[in-house]
Amino acid sequence: MAKNNHPTALVTGAARGIGRGIAEKLLAAAWNVVLADVLIEEGKSTAAELNQRFGKSGVRAIFVKCDVSKETQIAAAVKKAVKEFRRLDALVNNAGMANPYNTPVDKLPLTEWNRKIAVNLTGPLLCAKHAAPFLRRAPGGGVIVNMSSTRAIQAEPNGEAYNSTKAGMLGLTRSLAISLGPKIRVNAICPGWIDMRPEKILLAVAKREKHAQHPVGRVGRPADIAELTLFLIEGNRSGFITGQTFVCDGGMTVKMIYEE
């Protein structure tokens, strides 16, 4: 059991990518973080690396195996977080099946649709269900941040399952904000194109087409989403915000795109 009294966040899908970036940002801001993921070895390795970097400041990261489509595993992850740190202040519902494409709709198996619904939409609901009793006790109120996608408001062919779950996340966010307020605030983030490659590689290709098409001149980085997540979590900066959706996409969703 941890002996510190730093605020604690449970971040799902935190072994790598956006989730890992959020964990890093929270630890740097003096939060304990519980990394929940199905990737066991990668999750343990990430927790160990983050503890090596941030442990001297008095905060800690722990890993817990969690498939968010399994309610028993979600309940166990929340229980582990509270047992280890004696409090839970924030939940970041980041875990999800990231591939936005599915089988063409006229051949789409129901099992494929149901799997994405279970992970991308039912999972966040169940996480909120089990975390809510503890988030209500958080000093200053608890916070939930749901990770949606710009595909909740835009579409490409063969994305019915993924797009529907991410659009559903926005409705879930609004509903939870009303149901759980005023003790718990709930907001959503819609990331755009987030590149997981190291920063030095991103800078080296900054002038390539994939970057240049963005109004800001580059694709996104996990740190971009992590910074926004931290803002939404910290009540002294965002305490009057709930039930809202924040698009973080370098301006792509407001850009008129037609081939000339």
N, C-alpha and C positions, 0 to 999 in steps of 0.2 A: 504493500500500500504506500502511495506517495505521501510525503510529509509536507509538500508545499501546498499553498492555497491559491495557486494561479488559476484563472478561468480555464475551463476544459471544453474542447470541441471534439465531436465525433465526425470524422470525414470518411465517407464511403468512397470506394474506388481510389484509394490514396496511395497505392503502391507505386504508381507512375503517372506521367502526364499531368493533366490539370489538377487532379487530386493531390499529387505529390507537391506541385507548386503551391497549392493552398496550404498544405501542411507546413511547408517551409516558411511561408509568410506568417502564419499564426505563431509558430515557434519563435520566430524573430521578434514578434510583437508580445512575447511573454505569455503565450498560451501553452498549456499542455494539449497534446493531440493524440487521439486514438485513431490509428490508421486501420480501417476495415476494408478487406479485399479478399477475393478468391485466390489471388496469386500469392501463395504462402511464402515461398522462398524470396520472391522479389519484395514482398511486404516486410518480411523480417529484415532483409538487407537494407531497405529504405529506412526503417525505424532505427537500426543500428547506426547508419550513416548520419541521420539527423541528430541523434543523441550525441554523437561525437562532435558535431558542429555546434550544437546549441545547449548541450547538457550543463556546461559550466555556468550558464546564466540562471540555473535553477529550475528550468522547465524540462519536461520529458515527453518522449513519444513512445507509445507502445503499439504493437500490432496485434490484431485479432482477426482470425479467419471469419469471413462473413459473405455468404451468398445472399444478396438482398431479395432473392425470390423465395427464400426460406424463412418463414416467420420465426421459427425456433432459433435460428442463427442470429437474426436481428435482435431478438430479446436477449440472447446471451451476450452479444456485443455491447448493448446498452448496459446490461448488468455489470459487465467487466469494467466498463468505463467508470461507472459510479463507485464500484468497489475499489478500484485502483486510485481514483482521484477524489472521491467523496463528493463530487459535484459534476453537473453537466450543464453547461451554459449555452452551447450552440451545437446544432446539427447541420452538416453540409451534405445534402443528398446529391452526390456527384457520380456515384456508380451507375453504369449503364452499358448497354450494348452499343458501341460507338459506330458501327458500320451503318450509314444512313440508307443503304440500298437493300432491297429485298427482291425476292422472286417476282417477276411480272405479275400483276394483280390477277390476270386470268388463269394463272397457274400457281398462285400463292397457297401453300399448304396452311391449313388452320394452325398446325403445330408451330410454324414459324411466326405467325402473327401472335399467337398466345405467349410464346417465349419472350418476345420483345415487350409485350404488354406487362408480363410478370416482372421482368427485370427493370424496365424503364419507368413504369408508372405505378404498378402495385407495390414495388419495393419502396419507393419514397413514402407512399402512404403508410406502409407498415412501420417504417423507421420513425415517422412522425408519431404514430400511435404509441409506440413503446418509449419514445424519448420524452413525449409531452409531460408526463407526471413529474419528471425530474427537471425539465426545462422551466416549469412553472415556479420552481423553488429557487431559480438562479437569482442572485442579487441583481437588481435592476431589470430583471426580466430575461427570458430566454429568447433565442433566435433560431430560425430555420432558414437556410438558403437552399433553394432548389435549382439544380443545373438543368436548364432546358437547352434550346438551340435556336439559331436563326431559322432552322428548318421548321420551326413551329409556325412561322409566318411567311415562309417561302417554300417552293417545292421544285423538285426535279423528277423526272420519270422514275418509277419503281421505288418510291420511298414511302409507300402508304403506311407500313407498320411503324417505322421509325418516326416519321413526321407526326403521325397521330399520337404517339406517346409523348412527344415533346410539346405538342399543342395541349394535350391533356394536362401536362405538368403546369401550364399556366392557369388552367381552371382550378387545379388542385391547390395551387398557391393562393389564389384569391379565396377559395373556400376555407382553407386552413387559417388564413389571416383573420377571417371573421369568427370562425369557430374557436380559435385558441386565444384570441385577444381578450383583454389587454395584456395578459401576462407574457404572451409569446408573440413576437413579430415574425412574419413570414414573407419572404420576397424571392423572386426568381431572376436568374441571369440567363441570357441567350447569347452564348459565345458564337462567334463566326468562325473563320478559318484559323485554328490554333495549331501552329507548327511545333512539334515536340522536339525538334532537333536542337543541339546545343547553340547557345547564343553566337558563338564565333562563326558557326556555319551559316546561321541566318544572316549575319552581317555581310558575309562573303557573297551571298546571292541576292542581296537587297534590291538590286536593280533589275532582276529578272521579271518576266511577265507576271508571275503569280503574286509578286509583291507590288509591282507597279499598278496593277488594276485596282488596288485599294486606294481610296481617297487619302488615307494617311501615309501611303507609300510603302507599306509593309504588311505582311501577314501578322496574325496575333501570336503571342507567346503565353505560356502558362502564367507567367508573372502578371500579365495584364488582367487575367481573370481573378488571380489571387488577390490583387490589390483591391478590386471591386468587392470581392467577398469580404475582405477584412473591413472595409468601410461599412458594409451592410450589417456586419456582426457587432461592430463597436457602437453601443447605444449612445455614447456621448456625441457621436457624429451623425448617426442615422436614426435616432430614437423616435422621430416623427414619421418614419417611412414604414409602411407595411402593405402587403397585398399588391405590390408593384412588380413590373417586369423591366429589367434593364438590359438593353441590347449593347453588346460589346463586340463590334465586328469591323472596326476600322472604316465604318461608313458605307459598307456594301449594300445594306438593305435600303438605303435612301438614294442609291445610284441608279439612274435609268440605264438599263442595259439592253440595247437592241443592236443587232448586226446591221451595218450600213451597206 
